[in-house]
Amino acid sequence: MTEQFDVIIVGAGLSGVGAAFHLQKRCPDRSVAILEAREAIGGTWDLFRYPGIRSDSDMHTLGYDFRPWTQAKAIADGPSIREYIHDTAREYGIEQRIRFGHRVKSAAWSTEEAAWTVEVEHDGVARQLRCNFLYMCSGYYDYGKGHAPTFAGSEQFDGRIVHPQFWPTDLYYAGKKVVVIGSGATAVTLVPEMAKQAAHVTMLQRSPTYVVSRPVEDGLANRLRSLLPARAAYGITRWKNVLFGMLFYKLARRRPARTRERLLGMVRDHLGPDYDIETHFTPRYNPWDQRLCLVPDADLFDAIKRGSASVVTDTIETFTPNGIRLASGKEIAADIVVTATGLELALMGGATLSVDGEPVRMSDALQYKGMMFSDVPNLAFTFGYTNASWTLKADLVARYVCRLLNAMRRKDLRQVTPRIGAAALTPQPFADFSSGYIQRALAHLPRQGDRRPWRLNQNYALDVLALRFGSIEDEMVFSNPAPRRESRAA
């Protein structure tokens, strides 16, 4: 028989575990299952195992709103974050709800049955599960492949080429010459960490990214924790960091030239007046057109000053047996090349959707409040902020899903569907963000509108008002009562 649940959560990472907690607390009478394609809890924080893997948001905002982060380090390493997710799942009895090795291939909605039929692959065998509400917490990128451009001559390279998403356990780089291709968060994490053991590490980039240093520890947070209960200290620090981040983002967008000058000035303070900041750390775009890269305690800058790492800004002409030759004619010797070239997006974990037999084309849909899709019933997804931490949005979405489920129960209705109202609406791209992983997938992503509730806020305070306290009736249609059973005559 096909198992049936009230809610199926897809993904047992940071978002999925948090979603399960909120459902347990606010909808305790609902049956819930979590489907995880891999064999472990943790999502991103279990998949990525490259040297130095860490958060690029502080843990007082990347942590859950219901479970304080109590370690001294605010910028945490990957194993610590993975342990935090594990501990949360264990503490709240969420582990027992997880079905490991269950990869969702497709989901089909039936209005008549008010249910999603979810096609799953487990141990190579296809099976079906059913639910009334489908909650996608599978992240936004493809776990099976990273973005890997084709480089001329790579087949003749005598060394080893690796992608950070699939870090080999047998890669030994002590005393080796390493080239890391890329300038994003992964590259600026790898370079200083590998430089501790490698003979030399070169960060090879086509163009620079804004890089900002931040202390590993939050002094105020640690002082508050010594004076106040953990939850109170955590709440104060969380809002302090949220408000500071919002203020900085707002100033950066209003005064990009001044913000740019300040960011570059901070880099110059670290590397000195003689370093070529213009070439290696001055991007061609304004601050927050792409996400800023965070370096804890200036570790990247320190590695450059020590001479154990360097930055080269150029384009690749070809790989050679001994390294990489650049368009300028310069050749960089390498034993190992790490292609930190980015991610490939896979919304919904790559699963396909259909509603009453009609395929759902994501590119034709509009996102609703950054968590649902136009004309797609009983489905929510988690997609974090591009200008703040992922979990801030994930917690808000989970609370909103609980509000929807409880409203459906009160109304004795089985279906809830975002519908575009009569007011004029102009579709716009999903995100106003120039990062490569967004731009490469833009044609396949849902769009947003130019008015609420179809516009993506990218603002935590506005989303608190909209998702925690705002109406759940705005351009949302509740429908589909359960069919009444006719009593049989005696």
N, C-alpha and C positions, 0 to 999 in steps of 0.2 A: 504494500500500500504506500501511496505517496504521503510523506510526512507533511503536516501543515502547521504553520506558525503564524502568530499575529504579525511579528516583525522578523525579517531576516536582515542582518547587518553583514555587509560584504567587506572584509578586511579586519585583521586583528592587530593593527598598529596603533599609533597614538590616538587617531580619531575613533577607530572602532571600539577600543576598550573604553574610551570616554563616553561614547554613545551608549554602550551597554550599561554603564553606571547610571546615567541619567534616566534610562528607561526603567531600570530596576527601582530607582527611587521614586519616580513620578508616575510611572505606569506599572505598578507592581503586579497587576493582574494579567498582563500580557505575556504570552509565550514568546521567547526570543531565542534565535540561534545566530551564531557568528560563523560565517564561512571564510576560511583563510586558505589561500592557494598554496602557501608554503607550509613548512612543518614547524614553524616557530612563531611566537608572539614578537611584535616589535616593528613590523613593517620596514620602513626606511632604515630604522636604527638597528635592525638585525641584518638587513641585506648588505649595507655598506660596511666594509671592514678594512678600508684603506688606512694607512698610517695617519694618525692625528685626527681621525674623524671626530667632529664635534658639532655643537649647535652653532648656528649663526644668529640666533636670538637668545636673549637672556632666559634662564629657566624659570624666572618668576612670571613670565608671560607664556613661555612655551609649556610650562607645567599646567596641570589641570586646575580649574578654579576650585575644585572640591578637595584637592589633596596637596597640601603645601610642599614646596621644594625646600628641604632643610639643610642641604649641603652648603658648604662655604663658597664653593665655586659657582658663580652665576652663569658663566660660559662653560658648559659641561661637555665632557668627552662622550663619544658614542656609547661605550660600554655602560657608563653611569646612567645615560638616558634609557638604554635598553633595560637595565635593572629596575629603573623607576617604573616603566610600563609593566614589567613582569610583576613587581611588588603590588602595583595597583590592581592588576587582574587577580592576583592571589588573595589580597586582602578583602576584596569585595565579592569573591566567589564567581568571578567572570570566567575564569579558566574553564570551568565545567561546561560552559555554553559554546565553546569553540570547537568547530569541526575542521581539523587540520587536513591539508592536502585536498581541499575542495575548491577547484577552480571554476568560477562561474563563466559559462560560455555565452549564455543568452537568457533573456527574461521576456515573457510574453504576458501581457495584461488582458484579462477577460472581464468586460463590464458585467456580463451576465452573472459570472461567478464572484465578482468583486475580489479577484485574486491574481497574483503574479505566479506564473509557473516558471520556475527557475531551473534551467538546464545546467547541470554541474558535472564536471569530470573528476572522478576520484579513483586513484589507482588504475587509470586507464579505462575505467568503466563509466559510461554515461548513466546518470540518474536524474530524477526530478524531485524538487522540493517546491512547496507552495507557501505563499504568505499573502496577507492582506496588504502589508506595507513593506516596501523594499528600500533599504537605507544603505546607500553606497558610500563606504568609507575606505575606498581602495586607493586613495591618492590620485595623482594626476599624471604620473609618468609610467613608462613601460618597464616593468621589472625584468623582462626577458632580454632587452637590448638597450644599449645607450646610443647616443648620437656619435657615430664614428665616420667622419669624412674619409674619403679615399685619398691617400697621399701618394704622389708619384714616387716610384722606386722603393716603396716600403718592403717589397718582396726581397730586395737585395741586401737589406739591413742585416748585419751579422749578429746584432744584439737581440734584445727582447722587447716587444711592444705589448703593453698592457693597458686595459681600460679600468679606471677606478671602480666602476660599478661591479666588476668581476675580479677583484683583487686575488691573485694566486697566493696560496699559503706557502709555496716554495720559492717565492721571490726574495732573494737576498741581495741587498743593495749596498751593504757596508763596503766602503772603499771604491765604489763604482761611480762612473760619471753618468749623471741622470739628466734627461731633458723632460720637463713637464710642459706639454702643449696646452695652453689655455690661460685665462686670466680671471676666471670666476671664483666662486667660493671654494670649489674643490681644489683648484690649483693653489690658491693662497693658503690653504690648509696643508696640502701635501709638501710644498716647498720647504718651509721651515722645519717640519718634522723629519723629512728625509735628509735634510742638510745636517742633522745631528750625527749621522753615520756615513753618509755618502762622501766620496772624494770631493764632489761639487755637484750642485743642482742648479740648472738653468731653467727659469720660467720663460718660455718662448710664447709670445703673444702677438696676434695681428694688431690688436688695438688695446689700450689700457682700460681698466675699470676703476671706479672710485673705491679706494681702500681706506678704511677707518680703524684706528686702534681703540680698543676698549679694555678696561681692567677685567681680569678674569673674575675677581671677587667684587661684589657690591658691598662696599663698606657700610653704608647705611642699613642695608638689609641684615647684615650680620650683627650690627649693634641693636637693631630693633628686635631681632630674635633672642638676644640675651636679656631683653627687658620685658618683652611681651609674650603672650601665648603664641604658639607657632602660627595658628590660623590668622590671628590679628596682624602679626608682623608681615606675613605673606600677603595679606590683602592690601595693606598700606603700600608695600613695595611694588606689588603688581600694578596698582593704579598710578603710582609715581612713575613707573616705567612706561605705562600706556600713555599717560598725558605728555611725558617728555617726548616720546616717539611721535605722537600726533602733532605736537608743536613744531618739532624739527621738520617733519614732512611738509607741514603747511608753509613754513618759512622757506623751505627749499623750493617749493613750487611757485611761491609768490615772488621770491627774489633769487632766481637761479644763479645769476652772476655772482652775487655776494656769497651765496652758499658755496659755489664752486671755488671761489677765492679762498674761503676759510678752509675747506677740505684739503686743497692743495697746499695751503700754508702749514697745516698739521703734518702732512707728509714731509714737507721741507724741514720742519722742526726735527723730525726723526732722522732724516738722511743727510741733512746739512746743505749749505748753499751751493756746493759744487756738484751735487748730484743732478743728473739730467731729468728733472721732474717733468719737464715739458714733453719729452719723448715717451717716457715709461709710465707716468702716472697721471697724465692729463687726457681724460676721455674726450671723444668727439660729441658726446651728448650731455644733456643737463642732468644734474643730480636727481635721482629717483625716476628717470626714464627707464632705468634698470635698477635692480636691487643693489644696494651698497654691499661691499665685501667687508666683513668684520675680521680683524686680526686681534686676538687676545694678547694683551700685554706687549703689543708691538713686535710679536715674534718674527714676522716676515722681515720687518725693517732691521731687526737685530741680526738676522742671518745674513742680510745683504751687507751690513756694516762689517761683520766679521769676515766677509769674503767667502763664506761657505755656500752662498747662493748669489745668483745674479739674475737680472732681467734683460731680455733681448726682445726688442720690438721690431718685427720684420715678418715677411711671408715666406712660406716654404716653397722652394723650387723643386727639390727632390730629396728623398732619402739616399744615402750612400752606404756602402758597406760599413763605414766607421762612424756614421752619424747623420747629420742633416745639413744640406747645403741650402742657403737662403737666397732670396732674390737679389740681395745686395752683393752676393758672391762669397760672403763669409760662410765658413763651415763650422758647425758645432759638433765636437766629438761626443759620442754617447755610447755607453754600454747598455743602457735601458732607456726607453722612451715611454712616457706615460701620457696617454691621450685623454686629458681632462677636458674633453670637447663638448660636454653637455649631455642633456637628457633627450629622450623622445617621449612626447606626450601620448598618453593612452587613457583618456577619460573613461570612466566606468570600468577601468581595468581591462579595456578591450572588449567587453561584452556588448552584444547587440541587443536592442530593445524593439519590441513591437507592441502596438495597442490595438486590440480587436482585429488582429491579422494584418494591420498596416505597419510596415517598418517605420521606426522613428529615425529621422535624419537629424542628427545633432545640429548640423549647420543651419537647419531650418527653424530650430527652436529658439525661444528667448528664455534666458535665465530669469527666475523669479526670486527676488530677495537674496540672490547669490546662493540658492540652495535647492531650487526646484526648476522644472521646465514647463513651458507653456504646453497645455493640452496633454500632459503626461500625468496620469493619476497616481496617487499614492506612492510617490517616489521622491526621495530627497538625496542630495549628494553633499559631500563636504569638500570645499575648495578654500584653502586659507587665504589670508591677505598677502599681497605682494609687497606691502610696505610695513608689515608687522608680523608677529609670530602666527604660525599656523593654528595653534590651539585656541587662541582667542576667538577665532571664528568657529572652530569646531565645537566648542562649548556652547556658543549661542545657537548654532544650528540644532544641536541635540536637545536643548531646552525647547526650541520652537517645535520640533517634531513631536515632543511630548505634549505640547499644547494642542497641536492638531489632532493627535490620537484621542486625547481626552475630550476635545470638542466633538469629534465624530461619535464617541460613545454617548455623550450627553444628548446629541441630536438624533441618536439611533439611526445614523447613516453610515454607509460603508465606504464611501468614496469622497476624496477631496482632490480638486483639480484646479490649477491656476489657469485662468482664462483671461485673455486680453479684452479689456472693456471697450466702451464706445469712444473714449477719449483718444485723440490722435497720438500715434507713437511712431517714432523714427528709429529703426534698428541701427545699432552701432556695433563695432567690434567688441568681442568678449572682454578684453582688457586693454587699457591704454598703456601698453608696456612694450618696450622695444627689445626685450631679451630674445635671444635666438630661439629658445625652446618654445616660446609663445608664438613668435612670428612664423616658425616653420609649420605650426599646426593650426594657424588662424582659420584657414579655409574649412577645417573640420570641427571647429569648436562652435558651441551655441553662441548667440549674440546677446547683447543687452539692449534695453531701450533708453530713451532720453528722458524718462520720467519714472517716478516711483509707482509701483514697487518693482519695476523692471530694470531699474538702473543699479549697477553695482556700486555700493557706497565706498568700499576701501577705507572705511572710517569706523573704528570700533565703537565710539560713543554713539554715532548715528544708528549702528546696528543694535546696540543695547536697547535703544528706544524702540526700534522697529521690531526686533525679534523677541525681546523679553517683555516689553510693555505695550507694543503697538497692536493694532487690530489684526485678527487672523481672518477677517472677512473681506479685506480689500482685494477685489478681483480674484477671489478664491471661491469656487463653487463647491458646496457640500451637496451630495446627491446619493442616489442608489440605496434606498431602504431595503432591508432584508425582506424577502418575500414572505408573506403571511401563510402559515400552514392552515389549510381548510380543515375544520374538524369533521370527522366522519360521523354520519348518522348511525345511531345505535342499531 
